[in-house]
Amino acid sequence: MPRRQIRVTGAAEAPLRAALRALRTQLGVPEDFPPNVLAEAERAAREPALPEYDATDIPLFTIDPPTSTDLDQAMHLSRRPGGYRVRYAIADVAAYVAPGGPLDAEAHRRVTTLYFPDGRIPLHPAAVSEGAASLLPLQTCPAVLWTIDLDADGSPTATDVRRALVRSRAKLDYASVQQRIDAGTAEEPLALLKDIGLLREQREVARGGISLSVPEQEIVERDGTYELAYRAPLSAEGWNAQISLLTGLAAAELMLTHGTGILRTLPAAPDGAVGRLRRTATALRIDWPHHVSYAQLVRSLDPRSPHHAAFLQECTTLLRGAGYTVFRDGVVPDLTTHAAVAAPYAHCTAPLRRLVDRYASELSLAAVAGEEPPEWVLAALDDLPKRMAEGTRRAGAVERGCVDLVEAALLKDRVGELFDGTVVDVREGEPSVGTVQLADPAIVARVEGGSGPLPLGERLRVRLTQADPGSAKVLFAPA
């Protein structure tokens, strides 16, 4: 899946680096790996558990940001009579991590890889995550290989998953993939990413799934320094995400059929939240007929329009509250679906960066083989939702904290200046408090004050009243 690569370099960033160190301490972020964990990782990298099935003849390729070295997924796409075949290799972390060992215990402590502007805090030591287990080009390594057959409409007709030796042929990046597909120069296995991606997007629409196209705020390195920018995802990123989503849907179906698993779930938004969104749509002069579903409306919006962008920002509130749901022994839980996906779904395609995915792979393998999952999987299952919730909260706090720090550092010498922005949120019950999004620099921050309510969805001239890197606080007021 696409993920941000954020870095800061140069001596000029020393104050920011100090603030980032303080943020790590405040959030209890783990730093260096203990010596026994590093030693086990080095041993495992030299002597992984290798599968018997050899699939190194499949010319797989990866698509990731250019600087990525922890490559979880590699794919090969092809046509077949009446449809398509998706082969998706996922790094087999269990081939390197012994259950109950130091490496396993450390992964349970860390839960996810954390991304900071000046580096990342990985889930596993580099010997595993960036070396032996990573699906790097021309490296033979163990993987969990999914084979999913689709019909001409992009609907699955058959699913298989097994352990296999694989060998990726090429490491591609999103920009070059987009360019090659747009130019018509991509060979068929890559060109099919668009065909299959579009078909899967149509299937998402049909089942009522939701994809929000909200411009992301991103920390970028430029000319030896750092700044914030808004980033619009490429179409190729969406197509690539559909392959990962397809696999997560297949994993959930296998687990539910087999009777034991762990799902990524999100309850439907309460009526009150949807009602609030309808009031916001009215305030933003967005036509939302009662016969049009929320998913249909979202897909009709243009994020380049200030009114639509403000509404899309508000829509993200309906996606909060996702969690993990465990079930076993054939007892299906009350909630099995993810409301935004509009189907049962499981996280299984990023085991180098997310703890739960290693377990989802094992549960899927057991389901296809018609066997009981390994005992170490069953023993850890009930504790996973709590661990993943803690890790996900920490990852979110890291991302928000990093952006807040960079915002404050960029603006600390500009207190009192005027900026043009758009009001993208107004606090319910306090109409003079809200959120303003600036176009340049790419800042999203709190705005408060003034004699009347903030004009939701409208442009607003604002004055910077506070920018404190120490507290990571930025505050604007209507000018």
Backbone torsions as a table, in degrees:
resi	resn	phi	psi	omega
1	MET	NA	148.7	177.3
2	PRO	-61.8	140.0	175.8
3	ARG	-145.1	154.5	-176.4
4	ARG	-73.1	142.3	170.6
5	GLN	-114.2	108.0	-175.1
6	ILE	-120.2	128.3	-176.4
7	ARG	-141.3	152.5	174.7
8	VAL	-132.9	131.5	179.4
9	THR	-132.7	162.6	173.8
10	GLY	101.0	149.7	-177.4
11	ALA	-65.9	-25.5	-177.6
12	ALA	-62.8	-17.2	-176.7
13	GLU	-93.9	13.8	-177.9
14	ALA	-54.2	-46.0	178.3
15	PRO	-60.7	-38.7	179.0
16	LEU	-66.5	-41.2	178.9
17	ARG	-59.6	-40.9	178.1
18	ALA	-62.2	-40.9	178.5
19	ALA	-65.8	-36.9	178.5
20	LEU	-67.9	-37.0	175.7
21	ARG	-62.9	-40.7	178.3
22	ALA	-64.4	-37.8	178.4
23	LEU	-64.1	-40.6	177.7
24	ARG	-59.6	-44.6	179.8
25	THR	-64.4	-44.5	-178.9
26	GLN	-60.3	-38.8	-176.5
27	LEU	-91.0	0.2	-179.9
28	GLY	65.4	38.6	-177.3
29	VAL	-77.5	128.6	177.3
30	PRO	-68.2	145.3	-178.9
31	GLU	-108.9	-108.0	-175.8
32	ASP	-69.1	149.9	175.4
33	PHE	-77.6	142.4	175.6
34	PRO	-61.3	152.5	-178.2
35	PRO	-55.7	-39.8	-178.3
36	ASN	-68.2	-30.1	176.6
37	VAL	-70.3	-43.4	178.0
38	LEU	-62.8	-40.5	-179.7
39	ALA	-64.0	-42.6	178.9
40	GLU	-66.1	-39.1	179.1
41	ALA	-62.3	-41.4	178.9
42	GLU	-64.0	-42.3	178.1
43	ARG	-64.2	-44.5	-178.6
44	ALA	-64.0	-38.0	179.3
45	ALA	-62.5	-32.2	179.4
46	ARG	-81.2	-30.1	-172.6
47	GLU	-135.6	65.5	177.7
48	PRO	-73.4	162.7	173.1
49	ALA	-77.6	117.0	-174.0
50	LEU	-99.9	137.3	178.8
51	PRO	-79.0	162.2	179.2
52	GLU	-80.2	-34.6	-174.4
53	TYR	-73.2	128.3	-178.4
54	ASP	-105.7	113.5	178.8
55	ALA	-118.2	26.6	-177.7
56	THR	-70.5	-9.1	177.3
57	ASP	-78.6	-13.4	179.1
58	ILE	-78.0	120.8	-177.6
59	PRO	-78.9	73.8	-178.8
60	LEU	-70.4	158.7	173.1
61	PHE	-143.7	155.5	178.4
62	THR	-111.4	154.1	174.5
63	ILE	-131.5	113.3	-176.3
64	ASP	-149.8	168.7	170.5
65	PRO	-56.9	150.1	-172.1
66	PRO	-56.7	-35.1	-175.0
67	THR	-88.8	-1.3	-176.3
68	SER	-68.6	138.8	174.3
69	THR	-124.4	-12.6	176.1
70	ASP	-95.3	86.9	-171.2
71	LEU	-97.7	106.8	-177.1
72	ASP	-79.2	-33.7	-167.1
73	GLN	-128.7	142.6	170.8
74	ALA	-137.5	146.5	-174.8
75	MET	-133.6	161.2	166.5
76	HIS	-143.1	130.6	-177.6
77	LEU	-117.9	139.0	-178.5
78	SER	-149.4	163.1	173.3
79	ARG	-88.2	153.0	173.7
80	ARG	-142.6	163.1	-179.6
81	PRO	-54.3	118.2	177.3
82	GLY	82.4	8.8	-179.2
83	GLY	170.6	-138.9	-171.5
84	TYR	-140.3	161.0	173.2
85	ARG	-125.8	127.1	176.0
86	VAL	-107.7	120.0	171.9
87	ARG	-112.1	124.5	-170.3
88	TYR	-132.5	111.4	-179.4
89	ALA	-95.6	130.9	179.9
90	ILE	-116.1	133.0	-179.7
91	ALA	-50.6	131.2	-177.3
92	ASP	-93.3	84.3	-177.3
93	VAL	-64.7	-31.3	-179.0
94	ALA	-65.2	-17.8	176.1
95	ALA	-70.9	-13.7	-176.8
96	TYR	-117.7	-23.7	-173.4
97	VAL	-105.4	113.5	178.8
98	ALA	-79.8	127.1	179.8
99	PRO	-56.0	131.3	177.2
100	GLY	83.4	-5.0	-179.6
101	GLY	-83.7	177.4	-179.3
102	PRO	-59.2	-39.1	-179.8
103	LEU	-65.2	-40.5	178.3
104	ASP	-65.7	-45.1	-179.4
105	ALA	-62.5	-39.7	179.7
106	GLU	-67.2	-38.2	177.6
107	ALA	-63.5	-37.5	177.3
108	HIS	-69.2	-26.6	176.8
109	ARG	-75.7	-36.5	-175.6
110	ARG	-86.4	-40.8	174.3
111	VAL	74.1	-50.6	-180.0
112	THR	-140.0	159.9	168.1
113	THR	-74.2	137.6	-179.4
114	LEU	-113.1	136.3	-175.4
115	TYR	-110.7	120.9	176.0
116	PHE	-115.3	158.2	178.3
117	PRO	-59.9	-30.0	-177.3
118	ASP	-103.3	20.9	177.5
119	GLY	142.2	-179.6	-179.8
120	ARG	-126.6	155.4	176.9
121	ILE	-107.3	101.1	-170.7
122	PRO	-76.9	157.7	176.2
123	LEU	-71.5	-38.4	-179.6
124	HIS	-124.2	154.4	176.4
125	PRO	-58.0	154.8	-175.1
126	ALA	-59.8	-31.0	-179.9
127	ALA	-57.3	-30.5	177.9
128	VAL	-96.4	-56.8	-169.4
129	SER	-71.7	-31.1	-179.9
130	GLU	-111.2	-0.5	-177.6
131	GLY	-121.6	-100.8	-168.1
132	ALA	-62.4	-38.2	-176.1
133	ALA	-88.5	-16.2	-178.0
134	SER	-72.3	139.5	-177.5
135	LEU	-82.9	60.7	-179.5
136	LEU	-72.5	152.3	-178.1
137	PRO	-62.5	138.1	176.1
138	LEU	66.0	19.8	175.3
139	GLN	-110.7	125.1	177.1
140	THR	-85.0	126.2	-177.2
141	CYS	-154.6	161.0	178.3
142	PRO	-73.1	146.2	179.3
143	ALA	-148.9	163.6	169.3
144	VAL	-97.8	111.5	-171.6
145	LEU	-100.6	115.9	175.3
146	TRP	-93.5	137.3	171.3
147	THR	-126.0	115.0	-176.7
148	ILE	-122.7	117.5	177.0
149	ASP	-90.9	136.9	179.6
150	LEU	-119.6	150.8	173.5
151	ASP	-84.2	-174.6	-175.5
152	ALA	-64.3	-20.2	178.9
153	ASP	-92.7	-1.8	180.0
154	GLY	89.2	10.8	178.4
155	SER	-90.5	138.9	-178.7
156	PRO	-65.1	139.9	175.3
157	THR	-118.5	-21.4	179.7
158	ALA	-159.3	145.1	-179.8
159	THR	-135.4	134.7	174.1
160	ASP	-135.8	145.6	174.9
161	VAL	-143.6	132.9	-178.4
162	ARG	-153.7	161.4	173.8
163	ARG	-78.1	142.7	-177.3
164	ALA	-156.7	153.3	167.1
165	LEU	-82.4	132.0	-178.7
166	VAL	-131.3	165.0	-179.7
167	ARG	-148.8	102.1	178.1
168	SER	-67.3	145.1	-178.7
169	ARG	-98.2	-25.7	-173.1
170	ALA	-152.6	143.6	174.2
171	LYS	-106.3	107.8	-177.6
172	LEU	-105.2	159.8	175.8
173	ASP	-120.4	162.9	-172.6
174	TYR	-61.9	-42.5	-176.7
175	ALA	-63.5	-45.3	-178.8
176	SER	-70.1	-34.9	176.1
177	VAL	-63.0	-45.6	179.0
178	GLN	-60.5	-43.9	-178.5
179	GLN	-63.2	-43.6	-177.8
180	ARG	-68.4	-39.0	179.1
181	ILE	-68.7	-44.9	179.8
182	ASP	-62.5	-36.4	-177.8
183	ALA	-81.4	-9.0	-178.8
184	GLY	75.8	18.9	-178.7
185	THR	-101.0	-1.8	-179.1
186	ALA	-72.7	137.1	173.3
187	GLU	-69.2	161.5	-169.2
188	GLU	-53.8	-44.6	-178.6
189	PRO	-58.6	-30.3	177.5
190	LEU	-87.7	-40.3	179.5
191	ALA	-59.9	-32.0	180.0
192	LEU	-68.0	-15.2	176.4
193	LEU	-57.7	-40.6	178.2
194	LYS	-68.8	-47.0	-177.6
195	ASP	-60.0	-49.6	-178.2
196	ILE	-71.0	-39.2	178.8
197	GLY	-59.2	-43.9	179.5
198	LEU	-66.6	-39.3	177.4
199	LEU	-63.1	-41.4	179.8
200	ARG	-69.1	-33.6	174.5
201	GLU	-63.7	-37.8	176.1
202	GLN	-64.6	-39.3	177.2
203	ARG	-65.1	-35.4	177.1
204	GLU	-63.0	-44.0	177.5
205	VAL	-60.7	-43.9	-176.1
206	ALA	-63.0	-35.1	-178.6
207	ARG	-90.7	-1.5	177.6
208	GLY	88.4	21.1	177.9
209	GLY	-71.4	161.9	-173.5
210	ILE	-127.1	127.0	171.8
211	SER	-123.8	116.5	-178.7
212	LEU	-91.4	124.7	177.9
213	SER	-98.2	78.7	-178.7
214	VAL	-107.7	124.0	178.3
215	PRO	-56.3	133.5	-178.6
216	GLU	-91.4	145.2	171.8
217	GLN	-87.9	130.3	-172.8
218	GLU	-138.4	138.3	173.8
219	ILE	-85.9	126.4	-177.8
220	VAL	-128.6	152.9	174.4
221	GLU	-95.4	133.2	179.9
222	ARG	-151.4	124.3	177.4
223	ASP	54.8	42.5	175.5
224	GLY	77.2	6.5	178.0
225	THR	-134.7	-163.9	-175.2
226	TYR	-134.7	155.4	176.5
227	GLU	-159.8	173.9	177.4
228	LEU	-108.2	144.1	178.9
229	ALA	-143.9	159.6	171.7
230	TYR	-93.5	138.1	-175.9
231	ARG	-124.9	122.6	175.7
232	ALA	-95.5	124.6	-178.9
233	PRO	-61.7	146.6	174.3
234	LEU	-77.0	155.8	176.8
235	SER	-59.2	-36.5	-179.0
236	ALA	-61.3	-31.5	177.7
237	GLU	-66.7	-39.8	177.4
238	GLY	-65.9	-41.5	178.4
239	TRP	-64.0	-42.5	178.5
240	ASN	-62.6	-41.2	178.6
241	ALA	-62.3	-32.2	179.1
242	GLN	-65.6	-31.6	177.2
243	ILE	-68.1	-42.6	176.9
244	SER	-64.4	-42.5	179.0
245	LEU	-62.9	-42.0	176.9
246	LEU	-55.7	-43.1	-179.4
247	THR	-68.2	-40.1	177.1
248	GLY	-63.7	-36.1	175.6
249	LEU	-66.5	-41.7	179.7
250	ALA	-65.5	-39.9	179.1
251	ALA	-62.9	-43.6	179.7
252	ALA	-61.6	-42.5	179.6
253	GLU	-63.3	-42.3	178.2
254	LEU	-61.2	-45.7	-178.9
255	MET	-63.0	-44.1	-179.5
256	LEU	-64.1	-39.1	178.3
257	THR	-66.3	-37.9	-177.8
258	HIS	-80.1	-25.4	173.6
259	GLY	101.5	-1.5	178.6
260	THR	-140.3	134.5	-179.8
261	GLY	177.5	-175.3	175.4
262	ILE	-139.6	121.5	-174.7
263	LEU	-109.3	151.9	169.2
264	ARG	-91.9	115.1	-171.8
265	THR	-121.8	153.5	175.7
266	LEU	-148.2	118.8	179.4
267	PRO	-69.1	156.4	176.1
268	ALA	-62.3	146.1	-179.0
269	ALA	-63.9	140.1	178.3
270	PRO	-66.0	156.1	-178.1
271	ASP	-57.1	-35.2	-178.9
272	GLY	-62.8	-38.6	180.0
273	ALA	-68.5	-40.7	178.0
274	VAL	-67.0	-38.9	177.1
275	GLY	-61.2	-40.8	177.4
276	ARG	-62.6	-40.8	178.1
277	LEU	-62.1	-38.5	178.6
278	ARG	-63.9	-38.2	177.5
279	ARG	-66.8	-37.2	177.2
280	THR	-64.9	-41.5	178.6
281	ALA	-60.3	-41.3	178.0
282	THR	-63.0	-42.9	179.9
283	ALA	-63.7	-31.8	-179.3
284	LEU	-90.5	5.7	-179.9
285	ARG	59.1	41.1	175.2
286	ILE	-102.0	123.4	-178.6
287	ASP	-75.0	119.4	-179.4
288	TRP	-131.5	82.8	178.9
289	PRO	-59.7	149.7	-176.4
290	HIS	-66.1	-23.3	179.9
291	HIS	-83.3	-5.5	179.7
292	VAL	-95.2	126.8	-178.8
293	SER	-73.3	162.2	177.4
294	TYR	-58.5	-44.7	-179.0
295	ALA	-62.0	-41.8	179.0
296	GLN	-64.1	-42.2	-179.5
297	LEU	-62.1	-47.1	-177.3
298	VAL	-57.8	-41.3	-178.2
299	ARG	-70.0	-16.9	-178.7
300	SER	-90.0	-4.8	-173.2
301	LEU	-89.5	151.2	180.0
302	ASP	-110.0	110.7	-176.9
303	PRO	-65.1	-11.0	177.0
304	ARG	-77.8	-16.9	175.8
305	SER	-82.2	128.4	-179.2
306	PRO	-56.4	-40.6	179.5
307	HIS	-65.3	-43.8	-179.7
308	HIS	-68.0	-40.7	179.6
309	ALA	-62.1	-40.3	178.3
310	ALA	-63.6	-41.2	179.5
311	PHE	-67.4	-41.7	178.9
312	LEU	-61.2	-36.9	176.7
313	GLN	-62.0	-40.3	177.6
314	GLU	-67.3	-32.4	-178.8
315	CYS	-62.1	-26.3	-179.1
316	THR	-62.2	-20.4	179.7
317	THR	-65.0	-26.0	179.6
318	LEU	-76.1	-12.1	-177.2
319	LEU	-97.0	3.7	177.3
320	ARG	-81.0	153.7	177.7
321	GLY	99.7	11.0	177.5
322	ALA	-70.8	148.9	179.5
323	GLY	-152.6	-166.9	179.9
324	TYR	-120.6	135.6	-177.3
325	THR	-121.2	122.6	179.7
326	VAL	-97.0	142.4	171.1
327	PHE	-143.2	156.9	-178.3
328	ARG	-156.3	164.9	175.6
329	ASP	56.3	30.7	175.5
330	GLY	78.5	2.4	179.4
331	VAL	-88.8	103.8	-175.3
332	VAL	-79.6	132.0	-178.8
333	PRO	-70.6	163.9	178.4
334	ASP	-63.7	-39.3	-179.8
335	LEU	-107.5	115.2	178.8
336	THR	-118.6	-9.3	-172.1
337	THR	-106.7	160.4	171.1
338	HIS	-107.3	118.2	-170.5
339	ALA	-59.5	-36.6	-179.5
340	ALA	-73.7	-31.6	177.2
341	VAL	-81.5	-27.4	-178.4
342	ALA	64.0	39.3	178.4
343	ALA	-173.5	163.9	170.8
344	PRO	-63.0	142.1	-171.5
345	TYR	-151.3	148.5	179.0
346	ALA	-136.8	145.5	172.2
347	HIS	-82.4	117.5	-177.5
348	CYS	-147.2	1.7	-169.8
349	THR	-110.4	7.9	-179.2
350	ALA	-136.3	56.1	-174.5
351	PRO	-71.1	-18.9	176.6
352	LEU	-73.3	-19.4	-173.2
353	ARG	-122.2	-6.3	-176.2
354	ARG	-145.7	126.1	-172.6
355	LEU	-60.1	-45.3	-170.4
356	VAL	-62.6	-27.3	-174.9
357	ASP	-64.5	-32.0	177.2
358	ARG	-61.8	-40.0	-179.8
359	TYR	-71.9	-38.0	178.5
360	ALA	-63.2	-37.2	177.0
361	SER	-61.8	-45.6	-179.2
362	GLU	-63.9	-40.7	179.5
363	LEU	-66.1	-37.0	178.5
364	SER	-70.0	-42.2	177.3
365	LEU	-59.9	-43.5	179.3
366	ALA	-64.4	-39.0	-179.3
367	ALA	-62.8	-45.2	-179.5
368	VAL	-66.4	-37.4	-179.6
369	ALA	-78.1	-10.3	-177.7
370	GLY	68.5	33.0	-177.4
371	GLU	-119.5	165.4	173.1
372	GLU	-70.7	142.2	175.0
373	PRO	-61.2	155.6	177.6
374	PRO	-56.4	150.1	-177.2
375	GLU	-61.4	-36.0	-179.5
376	TRP	-66.0	-27.9	176.4
377	VAL	-71.9	-48.6	-179.3
378	LEU	-61.8	-37.0	-177.6
379	ALA	-67.2	-30.9	-176.9
380	ALA	-92.9	-11.5	-167.2
381	LEU	-59.6	-48.5	-173.5
382	ASP	-66.1	-25.3	-178.4
383	ASP	-86.5	-15.3	-174.0
384	LEU	-62.3	-44.4	-179.7
385	PRO	-55.8	-42.2	179.7
386	LYS	-65.8	-45.0	179.8
387	ARG	-62.4	-43.7	-178.7
388	MET	-66.7	-36.2	177.8
389	ALA	-62.9	-43.8	179.4
390	GLU	-64.5	-44.7	-179.4
391	GLY	-66.1	-38.5	179.6
392	THR	-67.6	-39.9	176.9
393	ARG	-62.4	-42.2	179.8
394	ARG	-65.4	-41.7	178.7
395	ALA	-62.1	-41.0	177.7
396	GLY	-65.4	-39.9	178.8
397	ALA	-65.7	-37.2	177.5
398	VAL	-63.3	-47.0	-177.9
399	GLU	-63.2	-46.9	179.8
400	ARG	-64.3	-42.6	-178.8
401	GLY	-63.6	-40.4	179.7
402	CYS	-64.4	-45.4	179.5
403	VAL	-63.9	-41.8	179.1
404	ASP	-61.0	-41.6	-179.9
405	LEU	-63.5	-44.3	-178.8
406	VAL	-67.7	-39.6	176.2
407	GLU	-57.5	-49.1	-178.0
408	ALA	-65.0	-38.9	-180.0
409	ALA	-66.8	-38.0	-179.6
410	LEU	-69.1	-31.5	-172.5
411	LEU	-103.3	-0.9	-170.4
412	LYS	-60.3	-26.7	-180.0
413	ASP	-99.0	11.9	-175.4
414	ARG	-120.3	17.3	177.6
415	VAL	-59.5	132.7	-178.0
416	GLY	98.9	-15.9	-179.7
417	GLU	-76.1	159.9	178.4
418	LEU	-101.6	145.3	-179.6
419	PHE	-138.1	154.6	172.6
420	ASP	-98.6	133.1	179.6
421	GLY	-146.5	-178.4	177.0
422	THR	-127.0	132.8	178.2
423	VAL	-76.4	115.4	-176.6
424	VAL	-106.5	-4.9	178.4
425	ASP	-160.0	142.8	173.7
426	VAL	-127.6	128.7	-176.3
427	ARG	-67.3	131.7	-180.0
428	GLU	-66.9	127.3	-178.5
429	GLY	88.8	-14.8	177.1
430	GLU	-133.8	75.7	-172.0
431	PRO	-66.2	-8.7	177.1
432	SER	-93.8	4.1	179.4
433	VAL	-121.0	133.7	-179.7
434	GLY	-168.4	-155.4	-177.6
435	THR	-127.8	134.7	178.3
436	VAL	-117.6	139.7	178.1
437	GLN	-112.5	117.7	177.4
438	LEU	-87.3	148.2	176.3
439	ALA	-82.0	-39.8	-178.1
440	ASP	-150.4	113.8	0.2
441	PRO	-72.3	169.3	-174.8
442	ALA	-79.5	78.2	-175.0
443	ILE	-115.8	138.5	170.6
444	VAL	-125.1	114.7	-172.1
445	ALA	-148.0	173.2	-178.0
446	ARG	-76.7	143.1	173.7
447	VAL	-130.3	135.5	179.4
448	GLU	-153.5	159.5	-178.4
449	GLY	106.9	-171.0	-177.3
450	GLY	92.2	165.5	-174.5
451	SER	-92.6	-7.6	-177.8
452	GLY	-144.4	-177.4	179.9
453	PRO	-67.0	149.0	176.9
454	LEU	-71.1	142.7	-178.0
455	PRO	-84.2	92.1	-176.6
456	LEU	-56.3	129.2	177.1
457	GLY	80.6	0.7	-177.5
458	GLU	-106.9	156.8	174.4
459	ARG	-70.1	145.8	-177.1
460	LEU	-147.0	132.8	173.6
461	ARG	-82.2	125.6	-176.3
462	VAL	-128.1	155.3	177.2
463	ARG	-113.0	134.6	177.3
464	LEU	-75.3	119.3	-177.9
465	THR	-106.1	-19.3	179.9
466	GLN	-154.7	137.0	173.7
467	ALA	-151.4	95.2	-172.9
468	ASP	-118.8	103.0	179.1
469	PRO	-59.6	-28.6	-179.8
470	GLY	-63.0	-40.9	179.3
471	SER	-101.6	-1.7	-177.8
472	ALA	56.2	38.6	-176.4
473	LYS	-114.4	131.5	175.3
474	VAL	-125.9	133.4	-176.9
475	LEU	-140.7	135.9	176.4
476	PHE	-117.9	161.4	173.7
477	ALA	-135.3	147.2	174.8
478	PRO	-55.3	137.5	-178.7
479	ALA	-80.9	NA	NA
